Amino acid sequence: MLHQDRNHTYDLAENLPDEWIGHGVIGQREADFLALPLAHRLIEAFDACIKSGQSQRLGFELADPIRRRQFQAQLLPDIDGVITIVTDVTEERSREAAINELLREVSHRSKNLLAIVQSVAMQTARHSTTIQQFLDRFRGRLHALSSTQDLVTESNWRGTHLQSLVTSQLARIGPTALGNTRMTGENPVLGPNAALHIGLAIHELAANAALHGALAHDGAGHIWVDAKLSSDQRQLIIEWQETGTGPSKGRQPARFGTMVLEHVVPLSVGGEALFSVDADHVSYRLSIPADQFSA
């Protein structure tokens, strides 16, 4: 807290910011110990306070050896001059900046998620022949996205481990799916974008396995999910191998499911995919670049 007489001279100074201590504030005016830009702003606020009889506020920064600190000055008119109360608001401003950044991030990711949902709805409708078929397929894909979103949210938007993502999607199919699935290799943290799209790919593979493949015939088949890094460590290669698919030889997955696996997912994560269906085997190989995951 400081007090100035009507000639701008400081006659009281208590609990000053560290940067002002040692300047001999008493008996001085603003420009005697402050940088000129800040001194001029305080002079203008002082004059406005005296003239209008109204309090004035201004914010300013001071640099210490570690960081720039932010302050709020409130000037109050007094019979003999002006009282100035200076408050360190560095932490408050930092929290506000963090909250604003978080809100922008949430808004951005929400828009992305809504765009994905809209695309899934349109494509599911395009490849459905009845309303009930559309509802069943869209509901499954929407739940798949929701399940992945829960994992991403629980990690404060950092992403989710690959094996947790696979387990989450298979659990929605039923206990047989988990019991007949083996996961090996790397277990990286997938970024939010990669997690959403790879989760959708796992859903398409698992749903198709439950309808036509390894999980359809009394659980006679097996699924193997493996992940490994490329030799240069710049790509993650995820492989889904499905054997014992039973009598549905030469089967073909739904057209939208195939498009998701071969085009939508790799395009969305900046990677490449290869999907094949043989008489007794299903194979899906997805490679994603290093900016979509962390070890």
C-alpha positions in Angstrom: 0.0 0.0 0.0 1.2 3.5 -0.9 0.0 7.0 -0.3 0.8 10.1 -2.3 0.1 13.7 -1.6 -1.5 15.9 -4.3 2.0 16.7 -5.7 2.5 13.0 -6.5 5.0 12.6 -3.7 4.9 9.3 -1.8 4.7 9.7 2.0 3.7 6.1 2.9 4.9 2.8 1.5 4.0 -0.6 3.1 4.7 -4.2 1.9 6.0 -3.2 -1.5 6.7 -5.6 -4.3 10.2 -7.0 -4.0 11.2 -5.2 -7.1 10.5 -1.8 -5.5 12.2 -2.4 -2.1 15.4 -0.5 -1.7 14.5 2.3 -4.0 13.8 4.8 -1.2 10.2 5.4 -2.3 9.3 7.9 0.4 9.8 11.4 -0.8 9.9 10.4 -4.5 7.5 10.6 -7.4 6.5 7.9 -9.9 9.2 8.6 -12.5 12.0 8.7 -9.8 12.0 4.9 -9.3 9.7 3.3 -11.9 10.2 2.6 -15.6 8.8 5.5 -17.6 5.9 3.6 -19.3 4.6 2.4 -15.9 5.3 5.8 -14.3 3.2 7.6 -17.0 0.3 5.2 -16.6 0.3 5.7 -12.8 0.5 9.5 -13.2 -2.5 9.4 -15.6 -4.5 7.2 -13.2 -3.5 9.5 -10.3 -4.7 12.6 -12.1 -8.0 10.9 -13.2 -8.6 9.8 -9.6 -8.1 13.4 -8.2 -10.2 15.0 -11.0 -13.1 12.6 -11.0 -13.1 11.5 -7.3 -13.5 7.9 -8.6 -11.2 5.0 -8.0 -9.0 3.9 -10.9 -7.5 0.5 -11.8 -4.6 -0.6 -13.9 -2.6 -3.8 -14.4 1.1 -4.0 -15.0 4.0 -6.5 -15.0 7.3 -6.6 -13.1 10.1 -9.0 -13.9 11.9 -10.9 -11.2 14.9 -13.3 -11.8 12.5 -16.3 -12.4 9.4 -15.0 -14.2 7.2 -12.0 -15.0 4.8 -11.2 -12.2 1.5 -9.5 -12.7 0.0 -6.9 -10.5 -3.2 -5.0 -10.1 -3.1 -1.4 -8.8 -6.2 0.3 -7.4 -6.0 4.0 -6.8 -8.5 5.5 -4.3 -9.1 9.2 -3.8 -8.2 10.6 -0.3 -8.5 14.0 1.3 -4.8 14.5 1.2 -4.1 12.7 -2.1 -4.4 9.1 -3.4 -4.0 5.7 -1.7 -2.7 3.0 -4.0 -3.3 -0.7 -3.2 -1.1 -3.0 -5.2 -2.0 -6.7 -5.4 0.0 -9.6 -6.8 -2.3 -11.4 -9.2 0.2 -13.6 -10.9 -1.3 -16.9 -9.7 -4.8 -15.7 -10.4 -3.9 -14.8 -14.0 -2.1 -18.1 -14.5 -5.2 -20.0 -13.4 -7.4 -17.9 -15.6 -5.1 -18.5 -18.6 -5.0 -22.3 -17.8 -8.8 -22.4 -17.6 -9.2 -20.4 -20.9 -6.8 -22.8 -22.6 -8.7 -25.8 -21.3 -12.0 -24.4 -22.5 -10.6 -23.8 -25.9 -9.2 -27.3 -26.0 -12.6 -28.8 -24.9 -14.4 -26.7 -27.5 -12.0 -27.8 -30.2 -12.2 -31.5 -29.3 -16.0 -31.3 -28.9 -16.3 -30.0 -32.4 -14.1 -32.7 -33.7 -16.1 -35.4 -31.9 -19.4 -34.0 -33.3 -18.0 -34.0 -36.8 -17.1 -37.7 -36.3 -20.5 -38.5 -35.0 -22.2 -36.7 -37.9 -20.0 -38.5 -40.4 -20.7 -41.9 -38.8 -24.5 -41.2 -38.8 -24.5 -40.2 -42.5 -22.4 -43.1 -43.6 -24.3 -45.6 -41.5 -27.6 -44.4 -43.0 -26.2 -44.6 -46.5 -25.3 -48.3 -46.0 -28.4 -49.3 -44.1 -31.5 -50.8 -45.8 -34.0 -50.3 -42.9 -34.4 -47.9 -40.0 -33.9 -50.7 -37.5 -30.7 -51.7 -39.1 -29.5 -48.1 -39.1 -30.4 -47.7 -35.4 -28.6 -50.9 -34.4 -25.4 -50.1 -36.3 -25.4 -46.4 -35.4 -26.0 -47.2 -31.7 -23.1 -49.6 -31.6 -20.7 -47.1 -33.2 -21.9 -44.3 -31.0 -21.3 -46.5 -27.9 -17.9 -47.3 -29.2 -17.0 -43.6 -29.5 -18.5 -42.9 -26.0 -16.5 -45.7 -24.4 -13.3 -44.3 -25.9 -14.2 -40.8 -24.9 -14.6 -41.9 -21.3 -11.1 -43.3 -21.3 -9.7 -40.1 -22.8 -11.5 -37.9 -20.4 -10.4 -40.0 -17.4 -6.8 -39.3 -18.4 -7.4 -35.5 -18.6 -7.3 -35.6 -22.4 -3.8 -37.1 -22.5 -5.2 -40.2 -24.3 -5.4 -43.9 -23.4 -3.2 -47.0 -23.5 -3.8 -49.2 -26.5 -4.5 -52.3 -24.5 -7.0 -50.5 -22.3 -8.7 -49.3 -25.5 -8.9 -52.8 -27.0 -10.2 -54.2 -23.7 -12.9 -51.6 -23.5 -14.2 -52.2 -27.0 -14.1 -56.0 -26.6 -15.8 -55.9 -23.2 -18.8 -54.4 -25.0 -19.1 -57.6 -27.1 -19.1 -59.9 -24.1 -16.9 -62.0 -21.9 -16.2 -64.5 -24.7 -14.5 -61.8 -26.7 -12.0 -61.0 -23.9 -11.5 -64.7 -23.2 -10.6 -65.5 -26.8 -8.3 -62.5 -27.3 -4.6 -62.3 -26.7 -2.8 -59.0 -26.6 1.0 -58.8 -27.0 3.7 -56.2 -27.7 3.9 -52.5 -27.0 1.2 -50.7 -25.0 1.7 -47.1 -25.9 -0.5 -44.1 -24.9 -2.6 -43.1 -27.9 -3.4 -39.5 -28.3 -7.1 -38.4 -28.1 -7.5 -38.3 -31.9 -5.8 -41.7 -32.5 -7.7 -43.2 -29.6 -11.1 -42.2 -31.0 -10.5 -43.5 -34.5 -8.6 -46.7 -33.5 -11.4 -47.4 -31.0 -13.9 -47.2 -33.8 -11.7 -49.6 -35.9 -11.5 -52.1 -33.0 -15.3 -51.8 -32.7 -15.8 -52.6 -36.4 -13.5 -55.6 -36.2 -15.0 -56.9 -32.9 -18.6 -56.5 -34.1 -17.8 -58.2 -37.3 -16.1 -61.0 -35.5 -19.2 -61.5 -33.3 -21.5 -61.6 -36.2 -19.5 -63.6 -38.8 -16.0 -64.5 -37.4 -14.0 -65.9 -34.6 -16.6 -64.9 -31.9 -19.7 -66.1 -33.8 -19.4 -69.9 -33.6 -19.5 -70.7 -29.9 -16.3 -68.9 -29.4 -14.3 -71.4 -31.5 -12.0 -68.8 -33.0 -9.2 -66.7 -31.6 -8.1 -63.1 -31.9 -4.6 -61.8 -31.5 -3.8 -58.1 -31.2 -0.2 -57.2 -31.4 1.6 -53.8 -31.4 5.2 -53.1 -32.3 7.4 -50.1 -33.1 9.0 -49.8 -36.5 12.8 -50.2 -36.8 13.2 -46.4 -36.8 10.8 -45.9 -33.9 8.8 -43.5 -36.0 5.7 -45.6 -36.4 3.5 -47.9 -34.4 2.2 -51.0 -36.2 -1.0 -52.5 -34.8 -2.1 -55.9 -36.1 -5.4 -57.7 -35.6 -5.3 -61.4 -36.5 -8.4 -63.4 -36.4 -8.5 -67.2 -36.9 -11.1 -69.9 -36.7 -13.7 -67.8 -38.4 -15.8 -70.9 -39.1 -18.0 -71.7 -42.1 -18.5 -68.1 -43.4 -15.8 -68.5 -46.0 -15.2 -65.6 -48.3 -17.4 -63.4 -46.1 -17.3 -59.7 -46.7 -17.8 -57.2 -43.9 -20.3 -54.4 -44.2 -19.3 -51.8 -46.7 -19.1 -48.9 -44.2 -17.1 -51.0 -41.8 -14.6 -51.8 -44.6 -14.4 -48.1 -45.4 -13.8 -47.2 -41.8 -10.9 -49.7 -41.6 -9.3 -49.1 -44.9 -9.8 -45.3 -45.4 -11.4 -43.3 -42.5 -9.1 -44.5 -39.7 -5.8 -44.4 -41.5 -6.6 -41.0 -43.1 -7.6 -39.5 -39.7 -4.4 -40.6 -38.0 -2.1 -39.9 -40.9 -1.2 -43.6 -41.3 -1.7 -46.6 -43.6 -3.9 -49.7 -43.3 -4.2 -53.1 -44.9 -7.4 -55.2 -44.4 -7.9 -58.7 -45.8 -10.4 -61.5 -45.4 -9.5 -65.1 -46.3 -11.4 -68.4 -46.0 -10.4 -68.9 -42.3 -8.5 -65.8 -41.4 -9.0 -62.0 -41.0 -6.1 -59.6 -40.9 -5.9 -55.9 -40.2 -2.7 -54.0 -40.1 -2.6 -50.3 -39.2 0.5 -48.1 -38.9 0.3 -44.7 -37.3 3.0 -42.0 -37.1 4.9 -41.0 -33.9 2.9 -37.8 -33.3 -0.2 -39.9 -32.6 1.2 -41.9 -29.6 3.8 -41.9 -26.9 5.7 -44.8 -25.4 
